[in-house]
Amino acid sequence: MPDIIAIVRDVFFAAKIKETANQLNLSVLFIYDNKELQEVKDKPKLIIFDLNSNLIENFNLIKEFNVRTICYLSHTQIDLREKALEYGFNEIMPKSKFSFELPNILKSLQNNQ
Protein backbone atom coordinates (compact mmCIF):
# COMPACT_ATOMS: atom_id res chain seq x y z
CA MET A 1 0.00 0.00 0.00
CA PRO A 2 1.46 3.38 -0.94
CA ASP A 3 1.52 6.08 1.72
CA ILE A 4 1.19 8.73 -0.97
CA ILE A 5 -0.34 8.87 -4.42
CA ALA A 6 1.21 11.64 -6.51
CA ILE A 7 -0.43 12.82 -9.71
CA VAL A 8 2.38 14.98 -10.99
CA ARG A 9 3.78 15.55 -14.46
CA ASP A 10 6.57 17.99 -13.58
CA VAL A 11 9.81 16.03 -13.23
CA PHE A 12 11.25 18.52 -10.72
CA PHE A 13 8.30 18.16 -8.34
CA ALA A 14 8.12 14.40 -8.83
CA ALA A 15 11.79 14.09 -7.86
CA LYS A 16 11.32 16.38 -4.87
CA ILE A 17 8.30 14.38 -3.65
CA LYS A 18 10.10 11.06 -4.11
CA GLU A 19 13.31 12.22 -2.43
CA THR A 20 11.48 13.73 0.56
CA ALA A 21 9.28 10.66 0.96
CA ASN A 22 12.31 8.35 0.78
CA GLN A 23 14.06 10.31 3.51
CA LEU A 24 11.02 9.74 5.73
CA ASN A 25 10.55 6.07 4.74
CA LEU A 26 7.23 6.79 3.05
CA SER A 27 6.21 5.10 -0.18
CA VAL A 28 4.97 7.01 -3.22
CA LEU A 29 2.96 5.74 -6.17
CA PHE A 30 3.03 8.04 -9.19
CA ILE A 31 -0.14 7.98 -11.30
CA TYR A 32 -0.26 9.20 -14.90
CA ASP A 33 -3.86 8.70 -16.05
CA ASN A 34 -7.45 7.93 -15.04
CA LYS A 35 -7.08 4.20 -15.68
CA GLU A 36 -4.09 3.85 -13.36
CA LEU A 37 -5.93 5.74 -10.64
CA GLN A 38 -9.00 3.51 -10.98
CA GLU A 39 -6.80 0.42 -10.59
CA VAL A 40 -5.47 1.49 -7.18
CA LYS A 41 -7.04 -0.76 -4.57
CA ASP A 42 -5.36 0.42 -1.37
CA LYS A 43 -6.20 3.69 0.30
CA PRO A 44 -3.20 6.02 0.67
CA LYS A 45 -2.72 8.49 3.51
CA LEU A 46 -2.38 11.43 1.11
CA ILE A 47 -2.96 12.34 -2.52
CA ILE A 48 -0.82 15.08 -4.02
CA PHE A 49 -2.23 16.50 -7.24
CA ASP A 50 -0.68 19.00 -9.62
CA LEU A 51 -3.74 20.81 -10.95
CA ASN A 52 -1.76 21.74 -14.08
CA SER A 53 -0.83 18.17 -14.92
CA ASN A 54 -3.87 17.37 -17.12
CA LEU A 55 -3.27 13.74 -16.16
CA ILE A 56 -6.65 13.24 -14.49
CA GLU A 57 -9.69 14.72 -16.18
CA ASN A 58 -12.23 13.50 -13.62
CA PHE A 59 -11.50 15.03 -10.22
CA ASN A 60 -14.16 12.78 -8.68
CA LEU A 61 -11.78 9.84 -9.09
CA ILE A 62 -9.48 11.51 -6.59
CA LYS A 63 -12.25 12.35 -4.16
CA GLU A 64 -13.48 8.73 -4.14
CA PHE A 65 -10.47 7.79 -2.01
CA ASN A 66 -11.83 9.98 0.80
CA VAL A 67 -8.34 10.86 2.10
CA ARG A 68 -6.40 14.07 2.61
CA THR A 69 -5.72 15.79 -0.69
CA ILE A 70 -3.24 18.51 -1.43
CA CYS A 71 -3.34 20.27 -4.78
CA TYR A 72 -0.95 22.84 -6.08
CA LEU A 73 -1.01 25.28 -8.97
CA SER A 74 0.36 28.62 -10.12
CA HIS A 75 -0.78 31.45 -7.82
CA THR A 76 -2.31 33.28 -10.80
CA GLN A 77 -4.76 30.50 -11.72
CA ILE A 78 -7.82 31.76 -9.86
CA ASP A 79 -10.36 29.85 -12.01
CA LEU A 80 -8.57 26.54 -11.53
CA ARG A 81 -8.36 27.18 -7.80
CA GLU A 82 -12.11 27.79 -7.68
CA LYS A 83 -12.74 24.54 -9.55
CA ALA A 84 -10.60 22.63 -7.03
CA LEU A 85 -12.51 24.25 -4.16
CA GLU A 86 -15.78 23.11 -5.74
CA TYR A 87 -14.49 19.54 -5.77
CA GLY A 88 -13.67 19.80 -2.09
CA PHE A 89 -9.95 19.21 -2.09
CA ASN A 90 -8.57 19.68 1.42
CA GLU A 91 -5.68 22.00 0.66
CA ILE A 92 -4.98 24.07 -2.42
CA MET A 93 -1.74 26.00 -2.49
CA PRO A 94 0.61 27.80 -4.84
CA LYS A 95 3.55 25.76 -6.14
CA SER A 96 6.03 27.80 -4.12
CA LYS A 97 4.21 27.14 -0.84
CA PHE A 98 3.81 23.45 -1.64
CA SER A 99 7.51 23.14 -2.39
CA PHE A 100 8.43 24.89 0.86
CA GLU A 101 5.91 22.94 2.99
CA LEU A 102 6.49 19.49 1.48
CA PRO A 103 8.83 18.20 4.22
CA ASN A 104 6.37 19.25 6.94
CA ILE A 105 3.41 17.80 5.04
CA LEU A 106 5.10 14.44 4.71
CA LYS A 107 6.40 14.49 8.30
CA SER A 108 2.79 14.85 9.44
CA LEU A 109 2.02 11.55 7.68
CA GLN A 110 4.87 9.89 9.49
CA ASN A 111 3.49 11.10 12.82
CA ASN A 112 0.08 9.61 12.03
CA GLN A 113 1.34 6.08 11.40
N, C-alpha and C positions, 0 to 999 in steps of 0.2 A: 504494500500500500504506500503510495507516495504521500509525503507530508504536504507537498505543495504541487499544485498544477499551475504551470506558467503558460500563458497564451501570449507569446511574445515573438515578434518577427525580428526586431532589432538585435543584431549580433552582440553589440556592446552591452545592452541590458541583459540579454540571455546569459552572457558570460559572467556578468556581475551577480546575477541571481544565483547561478550555479556555484560560483566561487564562495559567496557568502553562506549559502546553504551547506556546502561541503565543510566549511570551517566550523559549523555548528552541528555537524552530523545529522543534517536533515536531507531527506531525499526530494528530488524535483523530477516531475514528469513534464516534458515540454509537449504541447499539443499544437498541431498545425492546421487542423480543419474540423468541421462539424462532426464528421464520421469518427475521427479519433476520439473526440470528446464524448460522443455517445457510447463508445465502447469501454469507457472507464467504468469499472464496477465498484471500486473502493472509494470511499468518501475521504477526500484530503482534509487537512486542517485549514488550508488557505488556498484561494485561487487568485493569482495575479494576472491581470488582463491589461494588455496595451490596447487602449481604445482605437489607436491608429493602425493596428495590425491588419485589419480586414480579413483575419483568419477565421473568425466566427461571425456569421451573419445573424444568427438567431441568439440573442442575448438570453432568452429563456433557458437555453441549454445550460448556461452557467448557473442560473438561479435555481435550477432543479436540484443542484447538489446541497442547497440549503446550508452553506458554510460561509465563513467570513470571506469577503471578496474585496480586493483592492484593485482599483483601476487607475491608470495614469494616462495623461494626455498633455498636449501643449497647453500652456496657460491661456492662450488666446482662443481656444476652441469652445466657446460658450455654448453653442448649439449641441455639440457632442456631449458636453458635461450635463446639460439638461436632459438629454436622452438617457444617459447613464443613471441620473437621479430618478427618472421615471421607472426604470427597471429595478430600482431599489438596491443598487450596489452599496455595500457598507461604507466604503471609503473611496473617494475620487480625489486625486491630487495631481498637481503639475508634475511633469517628469523630474524636475530639479528636486522637488521635495521628496518624491519617491526614492530617488537615488540616494539622497542624504539619509532618509529614514530607514532604508532597507535593513541595515544591521539590527536596528531596534525592533523592527517589525518581525524579523525572523527569530530574534531572541525571545520575543513574547510567545512564539510557538513552542520553543524549547522549554519555557517555564510552565507551559500548560500540558506537558506530556504526562 
